[in-house]
Amino acid sequence: MSKKNKYENEVVEEELLTAEKETTPDETIADIDPVEELKSNLEKEKDRNLRLFAEFENFKKRTSRERIELFSTASEGVMVSLLPVLDDFDRALSEIEKSDSAAHLEGIILINNKLRENLKAKGLTIIETNQGDVFNADIHEAITQIPAPNDDLKGKVIDVIEKGYVLGEKIIRFPKVVIGH
């Protein structure tokens, strides 16, 4: 290699090294426009703020729903404890109807109706289940299965052993039924 070529190669190498030094990472960061950097940070903060606001709104809605649900089912314990009393009233009414004491029957019916109306005003309703209704595992509790008296009652309610009740929108006792197979 001649001295001239050797010298030219060294000059080219120095120019390459100088060019690399000009584009080091430290210098490229300083080359970013400060206005663009501020705009980028502003957009990130706007997005973060918007997400936090949406999360807070969802929190408020969820707690509001939970509070409403809590108030509607706050008396659930009391209602559940009164269900056996309602069952006893039903049994007493059916036995008194069999006897000849009409005066007793009328008094018991009045007390029963008053109690049921007060409980209904507090949100307690009976789940209507009758013989011949289609069995639905979501709202019925099957106690037993018996052979259906006829083909029409297969998979349907044959007898209701115990009434079911709903408090607000929550089932607090499922109706206990006998189904045919």
N, CA, C and O of each residue as an XYZ file, in Angstrom:
724
protein
N       0.848     -1.141      0.000
C       0.000      0.000      0.000
C       0.911      1.226      0.000
O       1.921      1.258      0.704
N       0.563      2.191     -0.761
C       1.393      3.383     -0.856
C       1.083      4.311      0.293
O       0.061      4.188      0.969
N       2.001      5.252      0.496
C       1.820      6.190      1.591
C       0.582      7.032      1.370
O      -0.108      7.390      2.324
N       0.297      7.349      0.120
C      -0.878      8.158     -0.183
C      -2.151      7.410      0.186
O      -3.043      7.993      0.804
N      -2.260      6.136     -0.175
C      -3.451      5.335      0.158
C      -3.590      5.147      1.659
O      -4.690      5.159      2.212
N      -2.416      4.968      2.314
C      -2.443      4.796      3.759
C      -2.954      6.066      4.428
O      -3.753      5.988      5.362
N      -2.524      7.197      3.984
C      -2.957      8.481      4.522
C      -4.446      8.695      4.280
O      -5.161      9.158      5.168
N      -4.919      8.355      3.067
C      -6.337      8.516      2.734
C      -7.204      7.603      3.616
O      -8.291      7.999      4.039
N      -6.731      6.403      3.887
C      -7.479      5.472      4.750
C      -7.589      6.020      6.167
O      -8.643      5.907      6.792
N      -6.505      6.618      6.685
C      -6.533      7.181      8.021
C      -7.500      8.364      8.099
O      -8.218      8.522      9.087
N      -7.514      9.193      7.048
C      -8.433     10.341      7.025
C      -9.881      9.860      7.008
O     -10.727     10.414      7.709
N     -10.164      8.842      6.221
C     -11.530      8.297      6.141
C     -11.942      7.721      7.496
O     -13.079      7.916      7.926
N     -11.035      7.015      8.171
C     -11.342      6.446      9.473
C     -11.615      7.551     10.492
O     -12.533      7.429     11.303
N     -10.827      8.626     10.460
C     -11.046      9.733     11.382
C     -12.407     10.399     11.131
O     -13.104     10.778     12.072
N     -12.768     10.533      9.870
C     -14.075     11.122      9.549
C     -15.211     10.238     10.054
O     -16.224     10.742     10.539
N     -15.048      8.933      9.941
C     -16.072      8.007     10.443
C     -16.191      8.099     11.962
O     -17.297      8.126     12.502
N     -15.056      8.148     12.644
C     -15.080      8.273     14.104
C     -15.721      9.585     14.531
O     -16.471      9.617     15.507
N     -15.439     10.653     13.824
C     -16.022     11.953     14.134
C     -17.527     11.914     13.919
O     -18.286     12.460     14.720
N     -17.959     11.273     12.848
C     -19.394     11.163     12.566
C     -20.096     10.354     13.643
O     -21.211     10.691     14.040
N     -19.446      9.272     14.130
C     -20.040      8.471     15.194
C     -20.133      9.269     16.483
O     -21.117      9.153     17.213
N     -19.134     10.066     16.767
C     -19.154     10.872     17.983
C     -20.283     11.898     17.930
O     -20.838     12.253     18.970
N     -20.623     12.365     16.771
C     -21.670     13.375     16.641
C     -23.063     12.803     16.923
O     -23.976     13.548     17.280
N     -23.227     11.508     16.769
C     -24.551     10.905     16.975
C     -24.576      9.981     18.183
O     -25.249      8.951     18.144
N     -23.875     10.311     19.238
C     -23.940      9.503     20.458
C     -25.310      9.682     21.104
O     -25.983     10.680     20.847
N     -25.730      8.738     21.934
C     -27.064      8.819     22.553
C     -27.267     10.087     23.364
O     -28.372     10.630     23.368
N     -26.249     10.574     24.046
C     -26.406     11.787     24.850
C     -26.784     12.965     23.984
O     -27.610     13.796     24.361
N     -26.168     13.025     22.821
C     -26.432     14.162     21.950
C     -27.790     14.032     21.259
O     -28.430     15.045     20.976
N     -28.243     12.797     20.981
C     -29.546     12.641     20.328
C     -30.678     13.031     21.272
O     -31.700     13.547     20.820
N     -30.517     12.793     22.577
C     -31.544     13.198     23.537
C     -31.642     14.719     23.580
O     -32.735     15.282     23.655
N     -30.494     15.370     23.533
C     -30.492     16.823     23.569
C     -31.054     17.412     22.281
O     -31.528     18.548     22.266
N     -31.000     16.637     21.207
C     -31.507     17.116     19.925
C     -33.031     17.096     19.856
O     -33.600     17.718     18.959
N     -33.730     16.387     20.794
C     -35.196     16.314     20.771
C     -35.745     17.691     21.106
O     -35.263     18.384     22.002
N     -36.756     18.054     20.362
C     -37.375     19.361     20.545
C     -38.079     19.390     21.906
O     -38.903     18.518     22.179
N     -37.777     20.360     22.758
C     -38.412     20.404     24.086
C     -39.922     20.574     24.013
O     -40.634     20.089     24.892
N     -40.423     21.244     22.996
C     -41.867     21.418     22.845
C     -42.528     20.064     22.575
O     -43.580     19.756     23.137
N     -41.909     19.265     21.717
C     -42.457     17.940     21.412
C     -42.428     17.052     22.655
O     -43.356     16.283     22.904
N     -41.367     17.168     23.419
C     -41.254     16.375     24.647
C     -42.355     16.774     25.632
O     -42.969     15.910     26.258
N     -42.602     18.060     25.769
C     -43.668     18.527     26.660
C     -45.045     18.088     26.163
O     -45.901     17.712     26.963
N     -45.261     18.133     24.853
C     -46.540     17.672     24.290
C     -46.741     16.188     24.572
O     -47.838     15.754     24.922
N     -45.675     15.421     24.415
C     -45.756     13.984     24.674
C     -46.092     13.718     26.142
O     -46.945     12.885     26.445
N     -45.426     14.420     27.041
C     -45.706     14.257     28.474
C     -47.126     14.694     28.808
O     -47.790     14.062     29.629
N     -47.597     15.765     28.183
C     -48.955     16.246     28.411
C     -49.984     15.201     27.975
O     -50.965     14.965     28.681
N     -49.766     14.582     26.830
C     -50.690     13.553     26.344
C     -50.709     12.346     27.288
O     -51.766     11.773     27.554
N     -49.522     11.968     27.792
C     -49.462     10.845     28.733
C     -50.230     11.160     30.007
O     -50.955     10.310     30.523
N     -50.078     12.366     30.511
C     -50.772     12.763     31.736
C     -52.278     12.888     31.510
O     -53.068     12.545     32.389
N     -52.677     13.376     30.339
C     -54.110     13.454     30.019
C     -54.719     12.058     30.001
O     -55.800     11.838     30.545
N     -54.013     11.112     29.369
C     -54.491      9.738     29.287
C     -54.595      9.129     30.691
O     -55.585      8.479     31.024
N     -53.568      9.349     31.496
C     -53.554      8.832     32.865
C     -54.711      9.431     33.666
O     -55.394      8.718     34.401
N     -54.929     10.728     33.526
C     -56.009     11.415     34.237
C     -57.374     10.877     33.798
O     -58.256     10.650     34.627
N     -57.538     10.677     32.502
C     -58.796     10.155     31.981
C     -59.072      8.755     32.513
O     -60.205      8.438     32.874
N     -58.044      7.921     32.563
C     -58.216      6.558     33.083
C     -58.567      6.575     34.572
O     -59.427      5.816     35.018
N     -57.910      7.430     35.327
C     -58.225      7.532     36.753
C     -59.657      8.027     36.970
O     -60.356      7.540     37.858
N     -60.083      8.979     36.172
C     -61.443      9.490     36.275
C     -62.461      8.389     35.962
O     -63.456      8.242     36.671
N     -62.211      7.624     34.909
C     -63.122      6.531     34.539
C     -63.154      5.469     35.638
O     -64.218      4.945     35.967
N     -62.003      5.157     36.198
C     -61.943      4.172     37.270
C     -62.719      4.667     38.491
O     -63.415      3.886     39.140
N     -62.606      5.944     38.805
C     -63.330      6.513     39.942
C     -64.837      6.484     39.695
O     -65.604      6.175     40.607
N     -65.266      6.802     38.480
C     -66.699      6.755     38.150
C     -67.231      5.332     38.299
O     -68.322      5.134     38.834
N     -66.472      4.340     37.831
C     -66.891      2.941     37.978
C     -66.983      2.565     39.452
O     -67.901      1.851     39.855
N     -66.040      3.042     40.254
C     -66.066      2.787     41.693
C     -67.328      3.370     42.320
O     -67.987      2.706     43.120
N     -67.667      4.607     41.962
C     -68.863      5.244     42.521
C     -70.122      4.472     42.141
O     -70.996      4.262     42.982
N     -70.222      4.048     40.880
C     -71.405      3.299     40.447
C     -71.497      1.965     41.177
O     -72.576      1.567     41.617
N     -70.354      1.268     41.305
C     -70.357     -0.033     41.963
C     -70.760      0.099     43.427
O     -71.572     -0.689     43.913
N     -70.206      1.084     44.140
C     -70.562      1.244     45.553
C     -72.010      1.677     45.712
O     -72.666      1.297     46.681
N     -72.513      2.459     44.783
C     -73.923      2.853     44.833
C     -74.827      1.637     44.668
O     -75.801      1.478     45.405
N     -74.504      0.776     43.697
C     -75.291     -0.451     43.504
C     -75.219     -1.342     44.737
O     -76.228     -1.901     45.166
N     -74.016     -1.474     45.308
C     -73.868     -2.316     46.491
C     -74.655     -1.762     47.668
O     -75.231     -2.526     48.442
N     -74.688     -0.443     47.810
C     -75.433      0.172     48.904
C     -76.929     -0.083     48.737
O     -77.613     -0.423     49.702
N     -77.438      0.080     47.518
C     -78.861     -0.168     47.261
C     -79.198     -1.625     47.552
O     -80.229     -1.924     48.154
N     -78.318     -2.533     47.118
C     -78.548     -3.958     47.362
C     -78.510     -4.260     48.862
O     -79.302     -5.061     49.358
N     -77.599     -3.625     49.569
C     -77.504     -3.842     51.010
C     -78.785     -3.393     51.712
O     -79.298     -4.096     52.582
N     -79.302     -2.219     51.331
C     -80.532     -1.743     51.956
C     -81.718     -2.649     51.622
O     -82.586     -2.874     52.465
N     -81.752     -3.168     50.397
C     -82.895     -3.999     50.014
C     -82.858     -5.364     50.685
O     -83.905     -5.988     50.860
N     -81.685     -5.839     51.061
C     -81.601     -7.156     51.689
C     -81.116     -7.089     53.129
O     -80.720     -8.108     53.695
N     -81.140     -5.914     53.726
C     -80.661     -5.759     55.103
C     -81.500     -6.564     56.088
O     -80.990     -7.042     57.101
N     -82.757     -6.710     55.794
C     -83.651     -7.428     56.707
C     -83.736     -8.916     56.378
O     -84.652     -9.602     56.831
N     -82.797     -9.408     55.602
C     -82.847    -10.810     55.180
C     -82.868    -11.772     56.367
O     -83.628    -12.740     56.355
N     -82.057    -11.528     57.380
C     -82.014    -12.412     58.550
C     -83.344    -12.489     59.266
O     -83.783    -13.565     59.672
N     -83.980    -11.344     59.419
C     -85.284    -11.310     60.082
C     -86.316    -12.051     59.238
O     -87.123    -12.822     59.758
N     -86.279    -11.808     57.938
C     -87.249    -12.455     57.044
C     -87.077    -13.977     57.059
O     -88.058    -14.718     57.121
N     -85.840    -14.429     57.002
C     -85.583    -15.875     57.012
C     -86.090    -16.492     58.313
O     -86.629    -17.598     58.303
N     -85.924    -15.793     59.422
C     -86.400    -16.328     60.699
C     -87.927    -16.339     60.783
O     -88.492    -17.116     61.551
N     -88.606    -15.485     60.001
C     -90.070    -15.462     60.012
C     -90.705    -16.489     59.063
O     -91.901    -16.758     59.166
N     -89.940    -17.052     58.166
C     -90.506    -18.004     57.198
C     -91.142    -19.222     57.881
O     -92.217    -19.645     57.456
N     -90.532    -19.802     58.913
C     -91.232    -20.909     59.590
C     -92.560    -20.484     60.212
O     -93.491    -21.286     60.280
N     -92.661    -19.239     60.665
C     -93.932    -18.737     61.219
C     -94.986    -18.700     60.114
O     -96.139    -19.068     60.338
N     -94.592    -18.259     58.932
C     -95.538    -18.248     57.801
C     -95.977    -19.668     57.444
O     -97.146    -19.908     57.139
N     -95.021    -20.609     57.487
C     -95.374    -22.007     57.216
C     -96.366    -22.526     58.265
O     -97.314    -23.238     57.935
N     -96.139    -22.164     59.513
C     -97.055    -22.591     60.582
C     -98.452    -21.993     60.389
O     -99.459    -22.656     60.636
N     -98.499    -20.736     59.946
C     -99.804    -20.123     59.650
C    -100.530    -20.905     58.565
O    -101.731    -21.154     58.671
N     -99.805    -21.291     57.526
C    -100.447    -22.059     56.444
C    -100.984    -23.385     56.967
O    -102.101    -23.778     56.630
N    -100.195    -24.080     57.789
C    -100.658    -25.358     58.351
C    -101.862    -25.149     59.280
O    -102.815    -25.927     59.259
N    -101.803    -24.091     60.090
C    -102.922    -23.810     61.011
C    -104.191    -23.498     60.226
O    -105.272    -23.968     60.578
N    -104.063    -22.710     59.172
C    -105.243    -22.388     58.367
C    -105.852    -23.640     57.747
O    -107.072    -23.804     57.741
N    -105.010    -24.514     57.232
C    -105.564    -25.724     56.608
C    -106.240    -26.626     57.641
O    -107.238    -27.273     57.323
N    -105.725    -26.684     58.865
C    -106.345    -27.509     59.915
C    -107.632    -26.872     60.437
O    -108.609    -27.577     60.691
N    -107.642    -25.549     60.600
C    -108.850    -24.876     61.103
C    -109.969    -24.954     60.078
O    -111.143    -25.046     60.437
N    -109.599    -24.917     58.783
C    -110.629    -25.040     57.732
C    -111.317    -26.389     57.804
O    -112.488    -26.507     57.445
N    -110.604    -27.412     58.264
C    -111.188    -28.754     58.385
C    -112.184    -28.829     59.553
O    -113.114    -29.636     59.524
N    -111.988    -27.987     60.578
C    -112.886    -28.014     61.739
C    -114.094    -27.107     61.480
O    -114.206    -26.490     60.421
N    -114.976    -27.042     62.450
C    -116.202    -26.265     62.296
C    -116.126    -24.896     62.974
O    -117.156    -24.232     63.088
N    -114.946    -24.441     63.433
C    -114.872    -23.153     64.130
C    -114.617    -22.030     63.137
O    -113.473    -21.678     62.849
N    -115.693    -21.483     62.628
C    -115.593    -20.410     61.633
C    -115.067    -19.124     62.252
O    -114.376    -18.354     61.584
N    -115.387    -18.880     63.532
C    -114.920    -17.662     64.188
C    -113.404    -17.677     64.340
O    -112.746    -16.659     64.126
N    -112.854    -18.819     64.707
C    -111.404    -18.948     64.831
C    -110.732    -18.778     63.469
O    -109.700    -18.118     63.347
N    -111.323    -19.373     62.474
C    -110.766    -19.303     61.122
C    -110.690    -17.862     60.644
O    -109.683    -17.449     60.068
N    -111.752    -17.092     60.880
C    -111.775    -15.702     60.428
C    -110.690    -14.876     61.125
O    -110.040    -14.055     60.478
N    -110.484    -15.075     62.417
C    -109.455    -14.346     63.163
C    -108.050    -14.702     62.678
O    -107.208    -13.823     62.492
N    -107.810    -15.967     62.480
C    -106.491    -16.417     62.009
C    -106.222    -15.882     60.600
O    -105.096    -15.491     60.291
N    -107.240    -15.863     59.752
C    -107.063    -15.347     58.385
C    -106.706    -13.862     58.420
O    -105.843    -13.414     57.665
N    -107.362    -13.103     59.287
C    -107.055    -11.670     59.402
C    -105.611    -11.437     59.848
O    -104.901    -10.606     59.280
N    -105.185    -12.185     60.875
C    -103.805    -12.042     61.367
C    -102.806    -12.454     60.273
O    -101.800    -11.780     60.050
N    -103.097    -13.547     59.615
C    -102.223    -14.044     58.537
C    -102.098    -13.009     57.415
O    -100.996    -12.728     56.943
N    -103.224    -12.448     56.994
C    -103.193    -11.461     55.909
C    -102.415    -10.209     56.311
O    -101.652     -9.666     55.512
N    -102.604     -9.758     57.532
C    -101.888     -8.567     58.006
C    -100.377     -8.809     58.025
O     -99.598     -7.962     57.589
N     -99.978     -9.962     58.528
C     -98.556    -10.299     58.574
C     -97.970    -10.373     57.158
O     -96.904     -9.819     56.889
N     -98.662    -11.044     56.283
C     -98.164    -11.194     54.900
C     -98.098     -9.846     54.166
O     -97.163     -9.601     53.404
N     -99.075     -8.985     54.394
C     -99.053     -7.660     53.749
C     -97.892     -6.809     54.252
O     -97.245     -6.106     53.475
N     -97.629     -6.880     55.569
C     -96.490     -6.134     56.114
C     -95.168     -6.642     55.544
O     -94.279     -5.858     55.212
N     -95.054     -7.952     55.438
C     -93.819     -8.518     54.882
C     -93.684     -8.202     53.385
O     -92.582     -7.978     52.882
N     -94.810     -8.189     52.695
C     -94.792     -7.841     51.268
C     -94.349     -6.395     51.076
O     -93.627     -6.083     50.130
N     -94.783     -5.512     51.978
C     -94.379     -4.111     51.902
C     -92.869     -3.960     52.112
O     -92.264     -3.007     51.621
N     -92.269     -4.892     52.835
C     -90.819     -4.865     53.071
C     -90.048     -5.579     51.966
O     -88.821     -5.664     52.027
N     -90.752     -6.096     50.952
C     -90.083     -6.691     49.793
C     -90.119     -8.200     49.720
O     -89.510     -8.778     48.820
N     -90.814     -8.865     50.638
C     -90.881    -10.324     50.637
C     -92.041    -10.782     49.757
O     -93.184    -10.378     49.974
N     -91.753    -11.616     48.776
C     -92.805    -12.161     47.906
C     -92.644    -13.666     47.796
O     -91.547    -14.206     47.934
N     -93.762    -14.326     47.544
C     -93.773    -15.784     47.385
C     -93.391    -16.121     45.952
O     -93.808    -15.446     45.011
N     -92.595    -17.172     45.798
C     -92.304    -17.696     44.457
C     -93.464    -18.617     44.111
O     -93.648    -19.665     44.730
N     -94.233    -18.218     43.125
C     -95.408    -18.999     42.729
C     -94.965    -20.293     42.056
O     -94.352    -20.273     40.989
N     -95.282    -21.407     42.689
C     -94.978    -22.732     42.146
C     -96.218    -23.588     42.321
O     -96.743    -23.739     43.424
N     -96.671    -24.142     41.212
C     -97.888    -24.947     41.244
C     -97.620    -26.317     40.650
O     -96.634    -26.528     39.944
N     -98.519    -27.242     40.951
C     -98.422    -28.572     40.365
C     -98.550    -28.447     38.849
O     -99.441    -27.768     38.340
N     -97.645    -29.114     38.144
C     -97.671    -29.075     36.680
C     -96.695    -28.069     36.089
O     -96.479    -28.065     34.877
N     -96.090    -27.202     36.933
C     -95.074    -26.281     36.419
C     -93.836    -27.067     36.002
O     -93.525    -28.107     36.582
N     -93.144    -26.568     35.006
C     -91.906    -27.203     34.557
C     -90.846    -26.978     35.623
O     -90.684    -25.866     36.126
N     -90.116    -28.055     35.969
C     -89.060    -27.940     36.977
C     -87.920    -27.098     36.424
O     -87.434    -27.342     35.319
N     -87.495    -26.101     37.205
C     -86.382    -25.225     36.841
C     -85.399    -25.245     38.005
O     -85.712    -24.757     39.091
N     -84.219    -25.804     37.784
C     -83.229    -25.948     38.853
C     -82.734    -24.610     39.373
O     -82.171    -24.547     40.466
N     -82.930    -23.541     38.618
C     -82.494    -22.224     39.066
C     -83.403    -21.647     40.140
O     -82.962    -20.842     40.960
N     -84.680    -22.056     40.143
C     -85.610    -21.485     41.131
C     -86.294    -22.535     42.004
O     -87.008    -22.172     42.939
N     -86.099    -23.816     41.730
C     -86.713    -24.873     42.532
C     -85.633    -25.736     43.177
O     -84.527    -25.874     42.654
N     -85.978    -26.306     44.317
C     -85.114    -27.291     44.965
C     -85.877    -28.611     44.977
O     -86.919    -28.735     45.621
N     -85.343    -29.594     44.253
C     -86.014    -30.888     44.166
C     -85.688    -31.700     45.413
O     -84.521    -31.948     45.716
N     -86.724    -32.111     46.131
C     -86.543    -32.933     47.324
C     -86.415    -34.396     46.912
O     -85.551    -35.123     47.401
N     -87.284    -34.803     46.011
C     -87.266    -36.188     45.554
C     -87.923    -36.282     44.190
O     -88.600    -35.363     43.731
N     -87.699    -37.429     43.558
C     -88.369    -37.722     42.288
C     -89.228    -38.960     42.493
O     -88.818    -39.926     43.136
N     -90.406    -38.906     41.941
C     -91.293    -40.063     42.006
C     -91.766    -40.350     40.587
O     -91.700    -39.485     39.713
N     -92.241    -41.568     40.367
C     -92.788    -41.849     39.034
C     -93.993    -40.946     38.768
O     -94.872    -40.803     39.618
N     -94.023    -40.348     37.597
C     -95.106    -39.427     37.244
C     -96.406    -40.209     37.079
O     -96.418    -41.276     36.464
N     -97.504    -39.680     37.630
C     -98.795    -40.358     37.489
C     -99.223    -40.473     36.030
O     -99.909    -41.424     35.657
N     -98.821    -39.508     35.204
C     -99.088    -39.597     33.771
C     -97.914    -38.959     33.029
O     -97.072    -38.290     33.628
N     -97.876    -39.176     31.726
C     -96.748    -38.696     30.925
C     -96.657    -37.174     30.880
O     -95.578    -36.633     30.640
N     -97.749    -36.483     31.102
C     -97.736    -35.013     31.078
C     -96.917    -34.420     32.225
O     -96.412    -33.304     32.106
N     -96.779    -35.150     33.331
C     -96.079    -34.615     34.499
C     -94.604    -35.020     34.581
O     -93.949    -34.730     35.583
N     -94.076    -35.674     33.565
C     -92.651    -36.032     33.573
C     -91.817    -34.762     33.465
O     -92.009    -33.952     32.559
N     -90.876    -34.599     34.418
C     -90.018    -33.414     34.443
C     -90.714    -32.176     34.968
O     -90.201    -31.062     34.853
N     -91.889    -32.379     35.548
C     -92.654    -31.247     36.070
C     -92.880    -31.413     37.569
O     -92.653    -32.484     38.133
N     -93.329    -30.340     38.196
C     -93.595    -30.335     39.635
C     -94.872    -31.134     39.894
O     -95.923    -30.876     39.308
N     -94.745    -32.108     40.788
C     -95.913    -32.900     41.166
C     -96.518    -32.373     42.457
O     -97.739    -32.332     42.609
N     -95.638    -31.962     43.404
C     -96.137    -31.453     44.678
C     -95.157    -30.401     45.204
O     -93.947    -30.503     44.999
N     -95.703    -29.389     45.886
C     -94.878    -28.356     46.521
C     -94.861    -28.647     48.017
O     -95.893    -28.558     48.683
N     -93.700    -28.991     48.539
C     -93.568    -29.332     49.952
C     -93.461    -28.065     50.809
O     -94.081    -27.973     51.868
N     -92.676    -27.095     50.347
C     -92.462    -25.868     51.100
C     -92.376    -24.709     50.105
O     -91.705    -24.814     49.078
N     -93.055    -23.609     50.414
C     -93.058    -22.451     49.528
C     -91.684    -21.784     49.507
O     -90.921    -21.860     50.470
N     -91.393    -21.135     48.395
C     -90.158    -20.368     48.276
C     -90.454    -18.883     48.369
O     -91.566    -18.441     48.081
N     -89.437    -18.106     48.778
C     -89.620    -16.677     48.961
C     -88.461    -15.894     48.349
O     -87.318    -16.348     48.322
N     -88.800    -14.698     47.859
C     -87.825    -13.773     47.280
C     -87.866    -12.491     48.097
O     -88.942    -11.975     48.400
N     -86.694    -11.979     48.453
C     -86.599    -10.690     49.133
C     -85.921     -9.737     48.161
O     -84.733     -9.877     47.871
N     -86.674     -8.775     47.661
C     -86.142     -7.900     46.611
C     -85.980     -8.714     45.341
O     -86.964     -9.162     44.752
N     -84.745     -8.903     44.923
C     -84.464     -9.734     43.749
C     -83.695    -10.988     44.121
O     -83.278    -11.742     43.242
N     -83.500    -11.220     45.409
C     -82.702    -12.349     45.878
C     -83.601    -13.439     46.438
O     -84.484    -13.171     47.254
N     -83.374    -14.649     46.003
C     -84.127    -15.785     46.540
C     -83.546    -16.125     47.908
O     -82.363    -16.444     48.031
N     -84.401    -16.050     48.942
C     -83.900    -16.373     50.285
C     -84.296    -17.784     50.706
O     -83.709    -18.345     51.632
N     -85.289    -18.356     50.031
C     -85.600    -19.774     50.221
C     -86.219    -20.298     48.936
O     -87.196    -19.755     48.420
N     -85.619    -21.367     48.438
C     -86.114    -21.989     47.211
C     -87.334    -22.859     47.552
O     -87.383    -23.476     48.617
N     -88.316    -22.903     46.642
C     -89.448    -23.790     46.899
C     -89.000    -25.254     46.818
O     -88.333    -25.658     45.865
N     -89.368    -26.022     47.809
C     -89.000    -27.444     47.847
C     -90.124    -28.213     47.156
O     -91.286    -28.137     47.555
N     -89.750    -28.960     46.103
C     -90.761    -29.619     45.282
C     -90.425    -31.080     45.052
O     -89.279    -31.511     45.177
N     -91.464    -31.823     44.712
C     -91.335    -33.209     44.276
C     -91.572    -33.191     42.766
O     -92.542    -32.606     42.284
N     -90.675    -33.838     42.031
C     -90.825    -33.829     40.559
C     -91.050    -35.257     40.056
O     -90.664    -36.234     40.698
N     -91.671    -35.341     38.915
C     -91.961    -36.640     38.307
C     -90.893    -37.022     37.293
O     -90.315    -36.175     36.612
N     -90.653    -38.321     37.218
C     -89.693    -38.805     36.208
C     -90.287    -39.921     35.395
O     -89.628    -40.451     34.501
